[in-house]
Amino acid sequence: MWRTGIVWVLLCVQASCVVVREHASPVELTTTRLAAWEVHHAQLDKLSSWKLKGRIAGKSNNEGFRAGVRWHQQQEEFNIDLLGPLGRKVAVISVQDGQVQLNTSKGEHYAAQDPEILMQDLLGFALPVNGLHYWVRGVPDPGQVYSILELDEQGRLRRLRQSGWDIGYDRYHEGKPALPAFIRITSPALNAKIIIDKWLRNAAAL
């Protein structure tokens, strides 16, 4: 079960077109949202060091999974703790010096240069995992291509579709910049939600 949960700590998306709802047709409204998005996006681009605490839950191949998550990102390196129902640490995922490592509470150790290769070894199929630290912040990965991007009234991501993934941002935390609080993710293989209870912006080094 914890291996399936790891999927949601290693995903990625991107963006490149705006879809405007039919009833939101005035040009002024669209322009306002796009302008707000540009400001919001620029703020998120500057946020390279952060921590979050939250939960993931969902289903893959009729197998349910849930786990607590503590994530510390510092530039391109990160540590992610996956927690069991009682808050017990069951696995740690880290990226340092370009290598992805996974250590479990059972003493298992896995390592790979590419996180997609690691997922292939653990789960039997690869996933688009290289841009997750963009996605979880509610900002596109500049290295990927998307097919749909929708904005809310504040110019934040509402919906994103890329490479078969459909991502909905249902709720945000207040603050500058506003960061996601509830994310829904669906694909033919996986269906999950990510609830982020707390963000710490500009966190100290790993």
C-alpha positions in Angstrom: 0.0 0.0 0.0 2.8 2.4 0.9 4.3 1.8 -2.6 1.1 3.0 -4.3 1.1 6.0 -2.0 4.6 6.9 -3.2 3.1 7.6 -6.6 1.6 10.8 -5.3 4.8 12.0 -3.9 6.5 11.8 -7.4 4.2 13.2 -10.1 4.5 16.1 -12.5 2.5 18.5 -14.8 2.8 21.5 -17.0 0.7 24.1 -18.8 0.3 26.1 -22.1 -3.3 27.3 -23.0 -6.1 29.0 -21.2 -9.7 27.6 -21.3 -12.4 30.3 -20.5 -15.8 29.1 -19.4 -18.6 30.1 -21.8 -20.4 32.2 -19.2 -17.2 34.1 -18.4 -16.9 35.6 -21.9 -16.2 39.3 -21.3 -12.7 40.1 -22.6 -12.0 42.3 -19.6 -12.5 39.4 -17.2 -10.2 37.1 -19.1 -7.5 39.7 -19.3 -7.8 40.4 -15.6 -7.4 36.7 -14.8 -4.4 36.4 -17.0 -2.8 39.4 -15.5 -3.4 38.1 -12.0 -1.9 34.7 -13.1 1.2 36.3 -14.4 1.8 38.0 -11.0 0.9 34.8 -9.0 3.2 32.7 -11.3 6.1 35.1 -10.8 5.7 34.9 -7.0 5.7 31.1 -7.0 8.7 30.9 -9.3 10.7 32.7 -6.5 9.5 30.2 -3.9 12.3 27.6 -4.1 12.6 26.5 -0.5 9.6 25.4 1.5 8.0 22.8 3.7 4.5 21.3 3.7 2.5 18.9 5.9 -0.5 17.0 4.6 -2.1 13.8 3.5 -2.7 11.8 0.4 -5.4 9.2 -0.3 -6.8 7.4 -3.3 -7.1 4.3 -5.3 -5.1 2.5 -8.0 -6.1 -0.8 -9.6 -8.8 -1.2 -7.0 -6.3 -0.9 -4.2 -6.8 2.0 -1.8 -4.0 3.9 -0.1 -3.5 6.8 2.3 -0.5 8.3 4.0 0.6 11.4 5.8 3.2 13.5 4.1 6.0 15.8 5.4 7.9 17.4 2.5 11.0 19.7 2.7 12.1 21.2 -0.6 15.4 23.1 -0.9 16.1 24.3 -4.5 16.2 21.0 -6.5 16.8 18.7 -3.5 14.1 17.4 -1.2 13.2 15.0 1.7 9.7 13.5 1.8 8.5 11.5 4.8 5.6 9.2 4.3 3.6 8.5 7.5 1.3 5.6 8.5 -2.1 6.0 10.2 -0.6 6.6 13.7 2.0 9.1 12.4 4.7 6.5 12.2 7.3 7.1 9.5 7.1 4.2 6.9 9.3 5.6 4.1 11.6 8.5 3.2 12.2 9.7 -0.3 15.0 12.0 -1.0 16.8 13.6 -4.0 20.4 14.8 -3.5 23.1 15.3 -6.1 20.7 14.1 -8.8 20.0 10.7 -7.3 16.6 9.6 -6.0 16.6 7.3 -2.9 13.9 5.5 -1.1 14.3 4.0 2.4 11.6 2.2 4.2 11.0 1.4 7.9 11.6 -2.2 7.0 15.2 -1.5 6.1 14.6 -1.6 2.3 16.7 0.7 0.2 16.1 1.8 -3.5 18.1 4.2 -5.6 18.0 5.5 -9.2 19.3 8.4 -11.2 15.8 8.9 -12.7 12.6 8.9 -10.4 10.6 7.4 -13.3 13.0 4.4 -13.4 12.6 4.0 -9.7 8.8 4.0 -10.1 9.1 1.5 -12.9 11.1 -0.8 -10.7 8.7 -0.5 -7.7 5.3 -0.3 -9.4 5.8 -1.9 -12.8 5.0 1.2 -14.8 6.6 4.6 -15.3 5.0 7.9 -14.3 5.7 11.6 -15.3 7.4 12.4 -12.0 10.2 14.9 -12.8 8.3 18.1 -12.1 6.3 17.4 -8.9 7.7 20.3 -6.9 6.2 22.7 -9.5 2.8 21.0 -9.6 2.2 20.8 -5.8 2.7 24.5 -5.6 0.1 25.1 -8.3 2.4 26.2 -11.0 3.3 24.5 -14.4 6.5 22.6 -14.9 8.4 24.6 -17.6 9.8 21.4 -19.0 6.5 19.8 -20.0 3.6 20.5 -22.3 -0.1 20.8 -21.3 -3.4 20.7 -23.1 -5.7 22.6 -20.7 -5.2 25.3 -18.1 -8.1 27.0 -16.3 -7.8 29.9 -13.9 -10.1 30.9 -11.0 -11.2 34.5 -10.3 -7.9 35.3 -8.5 -5.8 34.1 -11.4 -4.7 30.8 -9.7 -4.8 27.4 -11.3 -8.3 25.8 -11.1 -7.7 22.9 -13.5 -4.7 21.5 -15.4 -4.5 18.6 -17.9 -1.3 17.1 -19.2 -0.2 13.7 -20.5 -3.4 12.0 -19.5 -3.6 13.6 -16.0 -6.5 15.8 -15.0 -5.6 18.0 -11.9 -8.2 20.1 -10.1 -7.2 22.7 -7.5 -10.3 22.9 -5.2 -9.0 25.1 -2.4 -6.1 27.4 -1.6 -4.5 28.6 1.7 -4.5 32.4 2.2 -1.2 34.2 2.0 1.3 35.6 -0.6 1.7 33.7 -2.7 -1.5 31.6 -2.1 -0.6 27.9 -2.1 -2.8 24.8 -2.7 -4.8 23.3 0.1 -6.8 20.6 -1.8 -5.8 19.0 -5.1 -7.7 16.2 -7.0 -5.8 14.1 -9.5 -7.2 11.6 -11.9 -6.0 9.4 -14.7 -7.0 6.0 -16.2 -4.7 4.3 -13.6 -4.9 6.5 -10.5 -7.5 8.6 -8.7 -6.4 10.5 -5.6 -6.6 13.7 -3.5 -3.9 15.6 -1.8 -4.8 17.7 1.3 -2.2 20.1 2.4 -2.8 21.2 6.0 0.2 23.6 6.4 2.8 25.4 4.3 6.1 27.0 5.6 7.5 29.4 3.0 11.2 30.0 2.7 12.2 27.0 4.9 15.8 26.6 6.1 18.3 24.4 4.3 18.1 20.6 4.4 
